[in-house]
Structure formats: C-alpha cells, structure tokens
Amino acid sequence: MWKRLGCENLLELALLVPKGYDNQFLSNDLMQSPLVAKVEILRYVAHAKFAHIDVFLPDWNRYAKMLIFHPKHYHMMVFRAGNSHIVSAKTDHKDGLVLMQPKILQKNERIVPRIALPKGIAQHKALAFLQEHITKDALAHEGIPAHYARAIEAVFHPTQEFVQAFCKNGGFDTQTLEALKLIEISNYLRKRPIVPEFPAPKIPLRSPQRFIDSLPFVLTNDQHKAILDIENDLHSEKATRRVVMGDVGCGKSVVMFACAFMVFPNLCVLLAPSVLLAHQLYEEAQKFLPNLDIALVLAGKNPPNFQSANLLIGTHALLSRKLPREPVLVMIDEQHRFGVRHRNLLAKMPIRPHMIQFSATPIPRTLAMIESNFVRLSLIKQQPFVRNVTTKIVRKDGFHKLLSHLHQEIEQGRQAAIIYPLREESNTIPYRSLAEAQEFWKKEFGIVHLTHSKDKDKDKVLLDFRENGKILLSTTVIEVGISLPRLCTIVISGAEHFGLATLHQLRGRVSRTGRDGYCYLFTHSDNISRLESFAATNNGFEIAELDLSLRKSGDILGGERQSGMGLVFFDPTTDMGILKLAQTICKQEKENA
C-alpha cells in the first residue's frame, strides 16, 4: 500500500490530509444534504437511464423516493423490496423528498475522512491503512512534538466535534496547520542530502556600527537586524550560508556594503548578474566605502588595483579568474539568476568562504530552501521610504489618456519605459512587438531609446537613457534592479503574458527616489482577475503568495513535477520558527541514525 499511495515514510503518509469529511451519523434533519438515513425498500423500478425506488423512512414515519442514474445490476440486487439499509444521499425537495444517487454505508455513526487517492485504490482500504499507521505515538517516534502529533492523529481519527470545528472554520485550526507545516518541511529536509559544514575563515571583524553611523540616512529596523544576523554568522566557527531576501527597493545593497566593511581588510567578493548592475554597485560602494580599495572586474584585463583590492565587484565571469588571495566572504546579488555551475565554482575554492545570497524576488515556498537544509534567512520587509506607485489596468479605449499622461511626465523632466512581451513580430501573441512599435513612439516623442536582451550595447543604451532619455522601449531586460532615478512611469504591454514576479520587478523600477510613480498594465484580455489582484498591492511578499495560489511552486519534495504541486502548507516568509524546529528534529534524527 505504501507504494500505491506514493509514500515512502510516515511523514509523507500524514500529508495525505482529507479534503473534507463525510458525516455518517444518522441525520435528525430532513433538509440536511447529504442526508444519512435508514430506509426500507418498498419497490424498485428500473429504466434504461435511471431507476426509481420507493422507500419508507422509519425514523420520520414518512415515504420518499430514491433516484439512481445509469443503474447497474448491483443496484437491483441490493435495493430489493423488503431490504433495509443506511444510506447517504443528496436531497431534492422540489417534488417531495427525493434521495439522489444513494450510497449504502458499510457502517453508520462515524465520521469518514474524504481523501484524494490515486486511481484504483479503494477509499475504505486506504483509510484503514492510514488510520492504522498515523497515530500520535508513531508520529512522536518520528520526533514530532506531542501536541502536534495529537493534532495530526485527530485529522485521521476525527470526532464529531473536530468536524464541526472544521466546517465552522472552513478548514483546519491553527495548531493543526502548524503541525502539517512541521511535518511537510521536516519531510523535505530529510530528503535533502547532508550538506557538509566547513570551518570558517579565521579573521578579525570590525563592528558594523562605525559603518552604520557614517551613513547619511537611518537604516530600517529590518536592515539593521539583517546586518546583526550576518555579524553573528561571521563570528561563527562554521562558514555561514545565509539568504537575505527583501522586496524591491528595500536597501539590500547597504547591507552588502556593511558586510564588506566588517571583513576589511580581508578580501570580499560581490557578484552581480549583469555588467550594468556591477557598475552600479561599484559606484555605490565607492560612495559608501571610501576607505576600501574597490576593484570593478569585468571581461578583459584585470583593473590596476586587482591585486591590492579589499572588495572585488564583478559578474559571474569573476569566478573564472585566479583571485589575488582567498576571499573570506562571497556575496551574490539576485542569487536566483546564478546557475548551479556558478555555485559549483564557488564550492571548489580551497578555503570555503562565508556565503551570503541576496534576492529581491520572493519566490513562493522555495525561498529558504536554496542549496541547503540549514541555510539561514533574513527578511527585509520594511522600505526606507514610502513608495507611492499607482497601478492601473488599461485597455485600448484608455490609450489616449495614457498617452496624455506620458506627455505630461516628459514635459516635467521625468522618464517613462514601455515594456513589450516580444522583440519581433509574432502570430501567437496579439500585441505589437518592440520592432513594430518603435516607429509610433518616434513620431510621438522624437528620440527614443530602444534595447532588448540580445542587444550587445544594452548597457550603453540604458546608461545613456538614464542621463539623457525620455522614452525607453525595452523587453524585460530592465527587470533587475538598475537605478533609473527619473523613471516615474512604466507601461507593460500584454501584461497578462508576464509572471507576477516579473511584473513586480518591472514596477519596482519606478519611484526609486520617492516621487509618485505609475504602472500601467496594458491588456486586450477579458480575464483580468489576476492583474486586478496584482494592482491591489505593492507588497512583494503578498504578491509571492498570490503567485503561489495561482500556479503553485513545483514539487520540490520529490523533484519530479515542476508545477501544480509543491510545499502546500509551509511558507518560509512566515514560518521561520517552524523551520528552525524542523531543522532541530532533522538534525537529531540524523545524529541518532
């Protein structure tokens, strides 16, 4: 039965939670549906497509009818006149009491969990197997705390009170949900390979407070906490692996520079996903870290200060260089854009450095699962200032108003970006491509800047646009956090074709300096509920949850399916306490193995 249910252990079995419960206690209300009642068969009349059965309900001393569509020979045998059964049926009261598609119950006076099962497995056999194995004692043996073990046992051995609460709340109570989260993430951690820990580089650390005091602004509480988390990591005897996850514009780069300050004068490496972002980080680092020797390392020759630098900033190409000395800290910006090959290069370093990965994209459910089951996570949810970005959905009939808004913005010295889903013309997507649209915008605004991912000069185009441009025509190449301080409006054509994370990153390019910003979602689609939900919030973590609810995150438990499954209960953005408990349970289990 284990294999037929697709489960390898008790924790996986406990995740086959019921989608609902069938109450098989005899009903005391004839209006209830499904109705559980004792019936005495009076007459069975069958036709080709349905059967009528006259019955008597002794508990109510009244007659009724039962109706079965597409009856089988089996129905004629069990519903013979004179037989008596306990049945469950949907009710229809339009023309007297009619019990629709009655189901004979093997027992009455019990609650039956309703579980989604693979084809070919009988519900009653699977339920008996689950109830035999899922007990509080068996779960406690797996390291699940007693109060959580009792909560899960109740899920598969429900009482009437449990089901009443389930129906009243529209689902499981808080403790049961926490128990399911713990079991789910514990099962995930146990399936991960054991990641070896390495001794940390032994270095003297500088207090980050000197750096914090030198800043011309006040850090948010979340930024401050992230820096202190990393300071504690750097004092550890084991090389840390931490993910710093923050919403668009939350100020992650300041946290990076605080890290470089703490390990000075030892070597620190900061990796960016593009040349433009590497340039941008380099310019900011020079401003906030004036006493560090900083080198920008791009393709081609090494810069003059390559050997002496304390902080090397570059793209992933930097990983292929022979570094002047072993880095004690490696930081990766927009970590989700670096592949496994790049991370393997880091793993081959003779001395394993501390590693901190930064992400502005809250990818549902997998955020805290990068690389290792013992990765640490810092969340930066607060914004340094209020970003006032208005998001609107625009159709063809609203395009003239949009055009008027763009002219007003340009006249006031602000910039706008128009994002297209395609670079070239397509027969499958009913929107103009970047190539088709450029003539219209040139006629309307004169000089426009245009770039895309295949453009070899895209960095030069974006830099020129930042300094001199009015209108930028682009694909999603501007998705990653480049600084365009005068960009206040972004128009996304064919918005329904973009993922929510991409839409949020694109919207994050505007209002970077606190000015009012505008995001227009241009669409021909009639189904705009997803876009309406996106427009209703600017919070990246809320959008990640919305994204998850719409498309799930992939089956990272088994690693086979890539969509529609995934971690159903556990959420790393809110369940860090449960993750730590699961890590402790997993660690103890491996130590006792």
N, C-alpha and C positions, 0 to 999 in steps of 0.2 A: 504493500500500500504506500510506503514511503516514496518510491519512485513514481508511482502512478499519480501521486499528488504533487510531484515535482519538488519534494523537500528532502534535504539531506540531514537535518538535525531538528531538535525540539524547538529551537527559536524560530526557524522557518515555518514549522508547523503552527506555531502560535500566531503567526502573521496571517493565517487564513481566516481572518476575522469575518464574522457573519455580516451580511449586508442588511439584515433585518431579522425579525423573529416572528414565527407563527404561533399564535396563542391557541392551544388545542384544549383549553378548558371549556366545558360546556357553557354556551352563552346564556345570559339572562335577559338579553335584549334582542328582539326580533329585527330591529333596524340595524343591527351591527353587521358589518361586512369586512372580512369573511365571517359568516355565521357558522359556529360549531354547534351541531345539534344532533340529537338522537332521532332517527327516522325509522318508521315501519313501512315496508314496501307494500303497496296495495295493488298496483297494476303497472306493467311495463309495456309500452307501445313503441316500436322502432320503425323508423322510415329510413330512406337511403342516406339522408344527410343529418338527421337528428333523431333523438329518442325522447319521448315524454314519459315521465314516471310519476304516478300519483302516489303520494306518501301521507302518512299521519305523523304529527309531532306530538308525542305523548306529554312532554313537559309543558306544552302550551294548550293541549287539548284542541288542536285545530288541524285542518288539512292544508296541504301545499302541493306544489308541483316541482319536479326536478327536470332540468333540461340539459341534455348532453349532445354536443355537436360531433358529427362523424363518429358515431358509436361503433364499438368493436364487439366481437362475440363475447369477450370478457365481461362487458357491461351487462349483457343479457343474463349471464350466469350469476353474477353477484347481486344484481338488483331484481331477483325473482320475488314474486309475491309471497309474502309471509316472512321474508328475511328482515332482520333488524341491524342497523349499522349506526356508528358515529361518523358523521361526515362534516367536512369543511367545504363551504361553497360561497361564492359571491352571491349577493342577493339583488333581486329586482322586485320593486313594489308597485310597478306601474299597473299591472293587471293581476292583483292578488299577490301572494308571496310566491316567488319563483327562485329556486336554488339553482344557480348556473354552474355547469361543469363540476358537479360534486366530486370530492375526493374522499375515499374511505380512509379513515385514520386507523393505524395499527393499534394505537393506544390513545386514551384521552387523559385529560387532566395533566398536561405537561406543556412546557414551552419548548419549541423546536427552533434552533438557530437555522437561518437560511444562508447557505454558503455557496459561493460561485465555485464550481468544480470543473475540471476537465471532462470532456465528453466520455461517456462510458462508465462513469463511476456513480453508483447509486448513492443518493443523498443519505439514506439511513445508515449505510455501511461506513461511509466516510465520517459521519457524525459520531458513530460508535467508536471509531478508531481515534478521532480527535479527543473525545471525552475520556477515553482510556489513558491517553498519554499526557494530556495537558491538565496537570494538577498543580496545586501550589507547592507540593513537596518536590515534584520533578523540576519545576522552574527554579525553586530555591537551590536545588542541586547544581543548576547551571549558573549560580551566582546572582540571580535576580533577587533583590531585597524582598522581604516577606510581604510588605504591604502592597508592592507591585504584583507579586506572584498571586496574592489573593484576588486582586482586581482582574487579572487575566483569567484565572480559574472561573470567575463569575461570568465572563464573556461566553464561555463554552458550556457552563453549567448554570444557566440563568434561572432566577426565581421570577415570580410574577412582579414583585416589587422592582427588580432590576429592569424588567422590560417596560414597566410603567414609566420609570425614570428615563429610559432610553427613548421612548416615544415622546415624552414630555419635552425633553431637551433637544430632540431631533438628532440624537447620536449619543456617543459615549461621554461620560463625565470627565472632568479634568484629570483625576487620578488614573483612570483607565487609559486616557490618551497619553499621559506621561509614561505609563508602563509600556504601551505599544511603541512609543518613540525609543525608549530604552532598549527594548528587545530588538527593534529594527536596526538601530545603529550599532548595538553590540554584535549582532549577526554580521553586519557589514565589516566591522573591524576584525572580526575573527577570520574573515575570508581574505583579508589583505595579507600579503607577505610581510614577515617581520622585517622592518627596516632597521639595519644596524645603527647604533649611535656611535658617534666619533668624539674623541677628546676635542675640547675647544682650544683654539689657539690661545696661548697664554700671553696676554697683553695688558698693560696698564690702561685703565679707562679714564677719560676726562668726564666730569659731571656735565650733563646736558644743560644745567641751569645757566651756565655762562652764555651758552648759545641762545637759550630762550630769552634771557634778559637783554640780549643785543638786538632782538627783533624790533622793527618799528611798529609792530601790532601785537595784540594779545592773542595767544593761542586759544582755541576752543578747548573745553574740558576733554573731549574725545581725542584731540591731537595730543594734548598733554599726557593723557593716560597711555596712548599708544607708545609715546617716547619712553615713558617709565617702564612699560612692559618690555620694551626692547632693551633698556638698560639692565633690567633684571636678567634677561636672556644672556646678555654679553658677559655678565658676571658668572654665568653657569659654567660648570666643568665640562658640559656636553655642548657640542656645536648646535646652535638653535636652528629650527626651521619654522618660520612664522609667516603667516599671511596677514597683511594689513589691507583690509577691504573698506573702501569708502565710496560714497556717492560722488557723482560728478561735481567738481568744484569744491571738495571738502578740504583741500590743502594737504594732500599726501606728500607733495614734493618737499614741504618744510620738514616733515618727519624724516624723509630721506637725508636731508642735509644735517639734521640733528644726529643721525646715526654716523655719518661721515665725521662729524665733529668729535663724537665720543671716542672713535678708534684712532684719531690722529695722534702721532704721525705715521701709524701703520697704514698699509695700502688698503684702500677701499675701492671696489669696482661697482659702477652703476650702469646697468644695461637698459637701453630704450628700444622700442620696437621699430623705430624709423629714424632716418638721418635728421629729419626736421625736429623731432622730439628730442633727440640727443643734443642738437644745437640749442634748443630752448632750455633744457635742463642745465646745460653748460653755462648759458648766460645768467640764469637764476642763481646757480651755485657760486659764480664769481661775485654776485651781489651780496649773497648772504654769508659766504665763507671767504672773506677777503684774505685771511691769513693762511689758507690752504693752497698748496701747489696743485692746481687742477689742470688736467690734460684732456682735450677732446680728441678721441681716437676714432677715425673713420677709415674708409677704404683708402689704400695707398700707403704713403710713407707715415712713419710714426712722427708725432709732433716733437719739437725740440726738447720739451720737458718730460718726454715719455719716461725716461729712466728715473727722474727725481720726483715725479708726481706722487702726491698722497691720495688723490682721488682721480680715477680714470673713468671717463664717461664716454660711452660709445654704443653701437648697435651690437647684435649678436656676433658680428664679424670679430669683435674683440676677443671672443672666446677662442678663436683660432690663432691668436697671437701668442708669442712667447712673452710672458709678462716679466717686468723687471725684477719682481720678487713675488712671493706667495701672498695673495690677498687674505686678510683676516675676516673681511666681510664682503659679501656679494649681494647686491640689491637688484631686483628685476622689476622694472616698471611695466604695467599692463601685462602681467605674467601669463595670461591666457593666450597671448599671441606668440609665445615661445613654445616650440615643439619639444618632444621627448629627446630628439637628437641634441638640441642645445643644452638640455639639462644633463644629459649623459656626459657632455664635455666638462661640465662643472664637477660631476661626480668623479672624473678621472684626475682631478687635481691632487698632487701628493699630500697636501695638508687640507683637510676639509674645512672650508671657511664657514662662518655663520652665514646663513642664507635667509634673506627677507624678501618676500614677494609681495608686490602691490597690485591691486586690481580695483578699477573703477566700475566694473561690470558685475553686479550681484547675480551671478549665475545660479538659478534655483537649485537648492539641495546639495550641490556638489562643491560649494564654496570652501567648506572646511575640510574637504576630502582630498586635496591636491597632494599627490605623491605619497603621503604617509599617513598612517592612522594615528600618529602622535604629533601632527602638525598643530601649531598654536595659532590662534586667531585673534586679531584686534579689529574692532569695528569703529569706523569714524562716521557717525551718522549726522553730527552737527555740521552746519555750514558756517564759515567765517562771517558771512553777511547774508542778509535775506536776498535771495534771487527771485525777482518778480518777473516770471515768464508766463505769458498768457498763451495757451494752446487752443487753436480753433480748427475746426474741420471746414474745408472749403470745397465747393463744387463748381461746375462750370459757370453757373449763374452768379457766383460770387467773385469771379476772377477780376472783374473791373474794379471792385472795391479793394481787392488785394493789390492790384497794380497801382492804384492811387496811394495806398499806404506805402508801397515801396518808393514811389517818387518823393513822398514827404520825408521818409527816412534819409534818402540820399541827399536831399536839399539841406538837411540838418547835419551833414557830415558823417552820417552813420553808414554802415555797410549791410549788405544782405547776401545770403547764399541760397542758390536754387539747386536742390539735390534731385538727381534723376536716377531711376532704377536701372537704366540701360545706357551703355556707351554708344551702341549702334542700333539701327532700326531693327525691330522685331515684329514677327507676325503673331506672336503669342501673348504679348502684353500690350493692352490698348492705350499706351501713353507714348508721347514723343520721347525720343532718345536725346541724349546730350548733343549728338551731332546734328539732329534735326532741329533742335530748339535754338541753337546759338544765333541764327540769323534774326529771329524775332527779338531777342534781348539786345542785340547790337543796334537794331533800328530804334528800339525803345530808349536805350540808355547810352548809346555810343560805345565807348570802350568797355568791354567785359573781360574778365579773366576766366579761363577755362582749363580744367585739368581732370585727370582720372588716374586710376591705379596703374595703367600701362604707360602713363606719361613719364618719360625719363627726366623731364625737367619739372616735375610736380612740386618739388621742394622750392625751387626758384620761383615758380608761379605763385605759390602760397605766400612766400616771403614778400614778393612784390605786391601782391594783393593786400597784405597786412599794412603795408606802408602807403600804397597809392590807390588801391582799388575801390570800386563802388559795388559792382555786382560780380559774384563768383558763381560760375556754373561748374558743377562737380558731381561725381558719384560719391560713394560713402568714404572716399579717401580722407575726408576731414573728420571722420568719426572719432578717431583717437584724439586725446586732449591737447591739441595745439592751441596756442594763445592767439586769439584774434580779438583784441580789446574793443574794437569799434563795431564788431559784428553784433547787431541787435535783432535781426530778423532772419529766420531760416524757413524756407518753403520746401516741403518734401513732396515731390510728385509721385503719385502711385503709392501713397503711404501704406496702403493695405498689404503691399508686397514686402514690407520690411518687418523684421522681428522687433519685438518691443524693446529689447536691449539696445538694438541699433538705433531705433527712434529716440530712445532716451539719451544715448551718447550724442547723437546729432543735435538734439535740443540743448544739450549741455554746452554747445559751442557758443551760445548767445548769452548775453547779460553776465559776462565774466567779471565785470567791474561794478556791478550793482545797478546799472541802468535798467530801465524797463526793457524786457525782451519779448519777442513774439515768435511763435512756432505755428506755421500753417500746414495742416495736413491736407493736401490736395488729392481728391479721390473721385472716381466715377462710380464706385461701388455703392450698392444699396444696403449691404450688410456692414454697418459701421459700428456695431456694439463694442467691438474690441478697441477701435480708435476712440470711441467715446469714453471708455474706461481709462484709456491711456491719458486722454486730455484732462481727466478729472483730478489727476495727481502729478506732482513733480517729484515725489519721493521715489528714489531708485529701488529701495527695498520693497516698497509696496508694489512697484512695477514688476519686480522679480517674482513676487508671489502671484501676481496676476498672470504673468507669463507661464508660471508653473501650472496654474489652474487651467490654462488653455491648451498647453501642449505637453505637460509633464517634462521630466528631465532625463529620460533614458534609464534603462535598467542597469544601474551601476552596481547592483548587488551581484548579479550573475555575469554581467559584462557581455551579454549576448544581444539582447534587444537594445535599440538605440532611441526609441521613442515610445511614449504612451504608458510606460511603467515607471519605475524609479522609486526613490525613497518617498513613501506616501505620507508618513506621519512626522518624521524628524525634519526640523528646519534649523540649520546652523546659525541663522540670523537671530534666533530667539531661544534656542535650546542648548546653549553652551554648558549650562550646569549638568544637563543630562549627558552631553558628550563626555564631560570630564568623568562622570560616574561610570559610563560605559568603558572609557579608557582604563579606569582602575580595575573594573571587573575583567576586562580582556587581559590586562597585564597580569593579574593574579592567576587567571586561568592558564596562561602560557607558562608562568613560573611553576605552577603545580603539575603541569603536564609531564 
